[in-house]
Amino acid sequence: MWGSAGGYLRDLFVYLLPVKRLPSFLIRLLYGIEADFAFLVHARNYQDVFISAPYLKPIKFFLRKPSAYQFLASLGPFVVSRVRTSQGVHGIVVGRTLLPEFFLRNRKRSLLKLAEMIRFASKITKNGAVVGLGAWFSMFTKRGLAVQGIAKNVGLRLTNGHMGTLISIYLTLERIASLIDVPLSGLHVAVIGTGKMGENVAHALNGKVASLTLIDIQLTALEKTRRALLERGEKTQIKAVLSEVDGRSLREALKEVHIGICATSTFRNLLKLRDMPSGFVAIDDSRPEALPRDPRGERIILEGGLLKIKGAVQDYDYGFGENENVFGCLGESFLLAYDGGKTIQPTLGRVDMLNFERGLELCRRAGVCEGDFKSSEISVSGQLIKDSILSRLNAVNNANK
């Protein structure tokens, strides 16, 4: 029933029921599991709607996009998939056909729609279950702070997912460092976009890598992050590049880093293909994508924010297969449910770096590691990543001799 009209009618019935939580036996009867966590998502773009809800395809022929956006926003929440794990901690993914364009024009209504999703999730999960925010939900709720009271009132523990995303990026970076035989402390990393998530990445890596090159289109955000990092007095070298002012400096800076990391929410590409040198490798955790994919394959842009939960089975393919790969923010919901409040706490507002360090340690105990290397739906070999990075850096070194 997942992704079917019948499944949507079931969920609509549950959504309209005037109860706080269904009896456990009825939840299991309707959904097969009584979930320990729920993860809330929305469509990234117009076409995503018809992948997760193919029964809605006829509206493309009857409604123009502005009208379609409003119609889709009026539809209730529905279960996109289940996540079963060998650890015995199971979850559901709850979706809604809201689009980023709707968020931008209707912030208050978007918050109301999210509140309805939280209440729906409470009806079909265990009491005290974790509810995690995916995609743009965190950004539009002040990183979860605007809806934490709603979740608490229905007996759910809310988390914004930023720690899980940060863990996924950090573990992927560790793996790439091992591929090229460089210790993490010897890596030179570019952080592309110094918004909330980019700032988290920079703080997590400060003191642990050789250098951080901060790149942004806004001078204020760039300088704020740079100053905060320098105040800590770590050994990591901090550089800053305003991307829209000096394209040549940007290209030269990217030639010398091992890898770039981009984690932001934007409708525009922060870099153009011509800004990225041949052989450049980056992790793009932006939603929508902030780094263009190279059709010629001369630059490798990896899908960011992927974790792998050992033994996980999913009912839906999010673009990287129905297997153990999950979004990092979903991984955080799993970790919190697995841990039960013993080691880590939910993330609301900024990522607490001590909580992050504890989360890294918990991953090892919970059977969670970095996800597979993917660029869109294409698997990328570790050897290709290694060859791309080393060949580019060797070219720079030879040119400087």
C-alpha positions as CSV (number, residue, x, y, z in Angstrom):
1,M,0.0,0.0,0.0
2,W,3.0,2.3,0.2
3,G,2.7,5.0,-2.4
4,S,-0.7,3.9,-3.4
5,A,-4.1,5.6,-3.4
6,G,-5.3,2.9,-0.9
7,G,-2.5,3.8,1.4
8,Y,-3.3,7.5,1.2
9,L,-7.0,6.8,2.0
10,R,-5.9,4.7,5.1
11,D,-3.7,7.6,6.2
12,L,-6.4,10.2,5.6
13,F,-8.8,8.2,7.8
14,V,-6.3,8.0,10.6
15,Y,-5.4,11.7,10.2
16,L,-9.0,12.7,10.6
17,L,-9.7,10.5,13.7
18,P,-10.1,12.7,16.8
19,V,-7.6,10.6,18.9
20,K,-4.1,11.3,20.2
21,R,-2.8,7.8,19.6
22,L,-4.2,4.6,18.1
23,P,-4.1,1.4,20.2
24,S,-0.9,-0.6,19.6
25,F,-2.7,-3.5,18.0
26,L,-4.4,-1.3,15.5
27,I,-1.2,0.5,14.6
28,R,0.5,-2.8,13.9
29,L,-2.6,-4.0,12.0
30,L,-2.6,-0.9,9.7
31,Y,1.1,-0.3,9.4
32,G,2.8,-3.6,10.2
33,I,5.0,-2.0,12.9
34,E,4.6,0.3,15.9
35,A,7.4,2.7,15.1
36,D,10.1,3.9,17.5
37,F,10.7,7.0,15.4
38,A,9.1,9.0,12.6
39,F,10.9,11.1,10.1
40,L,9.0,14.0,8.3
41,V,9.8,14.9,4.7
42,H,8.3,16.9,1.9
43,A,8.8,16.9,-1.9
44,R,12.1,18.5,-3.0
45,N,10.6,19.5,-6.4
46,Y,7.4,19.2,-8.4
47,Q,8.4,15.9,-10.0
48,D,9.2,14.3,-6.7
49,V,5.5,14.5,-5.8
50,F,4.6,12.1,-8.6
51,I,7.3,9.6,-7.6
52,S,6.1,9.3,-4.0
53,A,2.4,9.6,-4.9
54,P,2.0,8.4,-8.6
55,Y,-1.8,8.5,-8.2
56,L,-1.6,12.3,-8.3
57,K,-0.1,12.4,-11.9
58,P,-3.5,13.5,-13.5
59,I,-3.2,17.0,-11.8
60,K,-0.3,17.8,-14.1
61,F,-2.8,17.9,-17.0
62,F,-5.5,19.9,-15.3
63,L,-3.7,22.5,-13.1
64,R,-1.0,25.0,-13.8
65,K,1.9,24.9,-11.4
66,P,0.9,27.8,-9.0
67,S,-2.6,26.2,-8.6
68,A,-1.1,22.7,-8.3
69,Y,1.2,23.9,-5.5
70,Q,-1.8,25.2,-3.5
71,F,-3.8,22.0,-4.2
72,L,-0.9,19.7,-3.2
73,A,-0.5,21.7,0.1
74,S,-4.1,21.0,1.0
75,L,-3.6,17.2,1.0
76,G,-3.0,15.5,4.2
77,P,0.1,13.7,5.5
78,F,0.8,10.1,4.4
79,V,3.2,7.3,5.2
80,V,5.9,7.1,2.5
81,S,7.7,4.1,3.8
82,R,8.8,2.0,6.8
83,V,12.3,1.5,8.0
84,R,13.0,-1.9,9.7
85,T,16.4,-2.6,11.3
86,S,18.1,-5.6,12.7
87,Q,18.6,-3.7,15.9
88,G,14.9,-3.9,16.5
89,V,14.4,-0.1,16.3
90,H,11.9,0.6,13.5
91,G,10.6,3.8,12.0
92,I,8.2,5.3,9.5
93,V,8.7,8.1,7.0
94,V,5.8,10.6,6.9
95,G,5.5,12.8,3.8
96,R,3.4,15.7,2.6
97,T,3.1,17.1,-0.8
98,L,4.5,20.5,0.2
99,L,7.0,22.2,-2.1
100,P,9.8,24.6,-1.3
101,E,8.0,27.2,-3.4
102,F,5.0,26.9,-1.0
103,F,7.3,27.4,2.0
104,L,8.7,30.6,0.7
105,R,5.3,32.2,0.1
106,N,3.4,30.7,3.0
107,R,5.6,30.4,6.1
108,K,2.7,30.5,8.7
109,R,0.6,28.0,6.7
110,S,3.7,25.8,6.3
111,L,4.1,25.7,10.1
112,L,0.5,24.7,10.5
113,K,0.9,21.9,7.9
114,L,4.0,20.6,9.8
115,A,2.1,20.7,13.1
116,E,-0.6,18.5,11.5
117,M,2.1,16.0,10.4
118,I,3.5,15.9,13.9
119,R,0.1,15.1,15.3
120,F,-0.5,12.4,12.6
121,A,2.9,10.8,13.4
122,S,2.0,10.7,17.1
123,K,-1.1,8.6,16.3
124,I,0.9,5.8,14.7
125,T,4.1,5.6,16.7
126,K,5.0,4.5,20.3
127,N,4.4,6.9,23.1
128,G,7.7,8.8,23.6
129,A,8.9,8.1,20.0
130,V,11.4,10.4,18.3
131,V,10.2,12.6,15.5
132,G,12.8,14.0,13.1
133,L,12.7,16.9,10.7
134,G,13.9,16.4,7.1
135,A,14.7,18.7,4.1
136,W,13.5,22.3,4.7
137,F,11.4,21.6,7.8
138,S,14.3,22.5,10.1
139,M,15.1,25.7,8.3
140,F,11.5,27.0,8.5
141,T,11.1,26.1,12.2
142,K,14.2,27.8,13.5
143,R,15.9,24.5,13.6
144,G,13.0,22.8,15.3
145,L,12.5,25.4,18.1
146,A,9.2,26.7,16.6
147,V,7.5,23.3,16.9
148,Q,9.1,21.7,19.9
149,G,6.1,22.5,22.1
150,I,3.7,20.8,19.6
151,A,5.8,17.6,19.6
152,K,6.0,17.6,23.4
153,N,2.2,18.0,23.8
154,V,1.6,14.8,21.8
155,G,4.3,12.8,23.6
156,L,7.0,12.9,20.9
157,R,10.7,13.8,21.2
158,L,11.6,16.3,18.4
159,T,15.0,16.6,16.8
160,N,16.1,18.7,13.8
161,G,18.5,16.1,12.3
162,H,21.5,18.4,12.0
163,M,23.7,16.3,14.2
164,G,23.0,13.2,12.1
165,T,23.8,15.2,8.9
166,L,27.0,16.4,10.5
167,I,28.0,12.9,11.6
168,S,27.4,11.6,8.1
169,I,29.6,14.3,6.6
170,Y,32.4,13.7,9.2
171,L,32.4,9.9,8.7
172,T,32.5,10.3,4.9
173,L,35.4,12.7,5.3
174,E,37.2,10.2,7.5
175,R,36.7,7.5,4.8
176,I,38.0,9.7,2.0
177,A,41.1,10.6,4.1
178,S,41.9,6.9,4.5
179,L,41.4,6.4,0.8
180,I,44.1,8.9,-0.1
181,D,46.4,7.8,2.8
182,V,46.2,11.2,4.6
183,P,45.3,11.6,8.3
184,L,42.3,13.7,9.0
185,S,44.6,16.2,10.6
186,G,46.4,16.6,7.2
187,L,43.2,17.3,5.2
188,H,42.6,20.7,3.5
189,V,38.8,21.2,3.3
190,A,36.6,23.8,1.6
191,V,33.3,24.6,3.3
192,I,31.0,26.0,0.6
193,G,28.2,28.0,2.2
194,T,28.5,29.2,5.8
195,G,24.9,29.2,6.9
196,K,23.6,27.2,9.8
197,M,24.7,23.8,8.6
198,G,27.9,25.0,7.0
199,E,28.8,26.7,10.3
200,N,28.2,23.3,12.1
201,V,30.6,21.6,9.7
202,A,33.3,24.2,10.1
203,H,33.1,24.1,13.9
204,A,33.2,20.3,13.9
205,L,36.3,20.3,11.7
206,N,38.2,23.2,13.4
207,G,41.2,21.8,15.2
208,K,40.8,18.4,13.4
209,V,41.9,19.3,9.9
210,A,44.9,21.2,8.5
211,S,43.0,24.0,6.9
212,L,39.4,25.3,6.3
213,T,38.6,27.5,3.3
214,L,35.3,29.2,3.9
215,I,33.3,30.1,0.8
216,D,30.1,32.1,0.7
217,I,28.3,34.7,-1.4
218,Q,27.5,36.8,1.7
219,L,30.3,38.7,3.4
220,T,28.5,39.0,6.7
221,A,28.0,35.2,7.1
222,L,31.5,34.5,6.0
223,E,33.2,36.9,8.4
224,K,31.0,35.8,11.3
225,T,32.0,32.2,10.9
226,R,35.6,33.0,10.3
227,R,35.9,35.1,13.5
228,A,34.1,32.4,15.6
229,L,36.6,29.8,14.4
230,L,39.6,32.0,15.0
231,E,38.5,32.8,18.5
232,R,38.9,29.1,19.4
233,G,42.6,29.4,18.8
234,E,42.9,26.0,17.1
235,K,45.8,25.0,14.9
236,T,43.6,24.7,11.8
237,Q,44.4,27.5,9.3
238,I,41.3,29.5,8.4
239,K,40.8,31.2,5.0
240,A,37.8,33.0,3.6
241,V,36.8,33.6,-0.1
242,L,33.8,35.7,-1.2
243,S,32.7,33.6,-4.2
244,E,31.0,36.3,-6.2
245,V,33.8,38.9,-6.1
246,D,37.0,37.1,-7.1
247,G,36.4,34.0,-9.3
248,R,40.1,33.5,-9.9
249,S,40.9,33.4,-6.2
250,L,38.0,30.9,-5.8
251,R,39.3,28.6,-8.5
252,E,42.9,28.7,-7.2
253,A,41.7,28.0,-3.6
254,L,39.7,24.9,-4.7
255,K,42.6,23.5,-6.6
256,E,44.6,23.1,-3.4
257,V,42.0,21.5,-1.1
258,H,41.4,17.8,-0.9
259,I,37.6,18.1,-0.8
260,G,34.8,20.5,-0.7
261,I,31.7,20.2,1.6
262,C,28.4,22.0,0.8
263,A,25.5,21.9,3.2
264,T,22.8,24.6,2.8
265,S,19.3,25.3,1.7
266,T,19.1,27.3,-1.5
267,F,17.4,27.5,-4.9
268,R,20.6,28.6,-6.6
269,N,23.9,27.0,-7.4
270,L,26.6,28.4,-5.0
271,L,29.3,27.4,-7.5
272,K,29.2,27.0,-11.3
273,L,31.0,24.3,-13.1
274,R,33.7,26.7,-14.3
275,D,34.4,27.6,-10.7
276,M,35.4,24.0,-9.9
277,P,38.8,22.7,-11.2
278,S,38.9,19.4,-13.2
279,G,39.3,16.5,-10.7
280,F,37.5,18.5,-7.9
281,V,35.6,16.2,-5.4
282,A,32.8,17.6,-3.2
283,I,30.1,16.4,-0.8
284,D,26.9,18.2,-1.5
285,D,24.3,17.9,1.3
286,S,22.2,20.8,0.0
287,R,18.5,20.5,-0.6
288,P,17.9,21.4,-3.4
289,E,21.3,20.7,-4.9
290,A,23.7,23.7,-4.6
291,L,26.5,22.2,-6.6
292,P,25.9,21.4,-10.3
293,R,26.6,17.8,-11.4
294,D,29.1,17.6,-14.2
295,P,27.7,15.7,-17.2
296,R,31.3,15.1,-18.4
297,G,32.3,13.5,-15.2
298,E,35.4,15.7,-14.8
299,R,34.2,16.7,-11.3
300,I,32.8,14.3,-8.7
301,I,29.9,15.7,-6.7
302,L,28.9,13.1,-4.0
303,E,25.4,13.0,-2.5
304,G,26.0,14.2,1.1
305,G,24.2,13.3,4.3
306,L,24.1,9.6,3.8
307,L,24.5,7.1,6.7
308,K,24.3,3.3,6.6
309,I,22.3,1.5,9.3
310,K,23.4,-2.1,9.5
311,G,20.5,-4.4,8.6
312,A,18.1,-1.7,7.6
313,V,15.3,-2.5,5.1
314,Q,13.2,0.3,3.5
315,D,10.0,0.2,1.4
316,Y,10.9,3.1,-0.8
317,D,13.9,4.1,-3.0
318,Y,14.9,7.7,-2.2
319,G,17.5,7.7,-5.0
320,F,20.1,5.4,-3.5
321,G,18.3,2.1,-3.4
322,E,16.0,0.2,-1.0
323,N,18.9,-0.8,1.3
324,E,20.9,0.3,4.3
325,N,21.6,3.8,3.1
326,V,19.5,6.5,4.8
327,F,19.6,10.3,5.1
328,G,21.8,11.4,7.9
329,C,19.0,13.3,9.5
330,L,16.9,10.1,9.5
331,G,19.9,8.4,11.0
332,E,19.8,10.8,13.9
333,S,16.2,9.8,14.7
334,F,17.2,6.2,14.6
335,L,20.2,6.8,16.9
336,L,18.0,8.7,19.4
337,A,15.4,5.9,19.5
338,Y,18.1,3.2,19.8
339,D,19.9,5.1,22.6
340,G,16.8,6.0,24.6
341,G,18.3,9.1,26.1
342,K,21.2,7.4,27.7
343,T,24.0,8.9,25.6
344,I,22.8,11.7,23.3
345,Q,20.0,14.3,23.3
346,P,17.8,15.6,20.5
347,T,19.1,18.5,18.5
348,L,17.2,21.8,18.7
349,G,18.8,24.9,17.5
350,R,22.6,24.6,17.0
351,V,24.4,21.3,17.1
352,D,26.1,20.8,20.5
353,M,29.6,19.6,19.8
354,L,29.8,17.4,22.8
355,N,26.6,15.8,21.8
356,F,28.1,15.4,18.3
357,E,31.2,13.6,19.7
358,R,28.9,11.3,21.7
359,G,26.9,10.6,18.6
360,L,30.0,9.6,16.7
361,E,30.8,7.0,19.4
362,L,27.2,5.8,19.5
363,C,27.4,5.1,15.8
364,R,30.0,2.5,16.4
365,R,27.9,0.7,19.0
366,A,24.7,1.0,17.0
367,G,26.0,-0.4,13.7
368,V,25.9,2.9,11.9
369,C,28.6,4.1,9.5
370,E,29.0,6.4,6.5
371,G,26.8,5.7,3.5
372,D,27.9,4.6,0.0
373,F,29.5,7.0,-2.4
374,K,26.7,8.2,-4.7
375,S,26.5,10.9,-7.3
376,S,22.7,11.2,-8.1
377,E,21.8,7.6,-8.5
378,I,25.2,6.5,-9.8
379,S,27.6,4.6,-7.5
380,V,31.1,6.1,-7.4
381,S,34.2,3.9,-6.6
382,G,36.6,4.8,-3.9
383,Q,39.4,4.4,-6.4
384,L,37.9,7.0,-8.7
385,I,37.7,9.5,-5.8
386,K,41.3,8.7,-4.8
387,D,42.6,9.1,-8.4
388,S,40.7,12.4,-8.9
389,I,42.0,14.0,-5.7
390,L,45.6,12.9,-6.0
391,S,45.9,13.7,-9.7
392,R,44.6,17.3,-9.2
393,L,46.9,17.9,-6.2
394,N,49.9,16.5,-8.0
395,A,49.2,18.8,-10.9
396,V,49.1,21.8,-8.5
397,N,52.4,20.7,-6.9
398,N,54.1,20.3,-10.3
399,A,52.9,23.7,-11.4
400,N,54.3,25.3,-8.3
401,K,57.8,23.9,-8.7
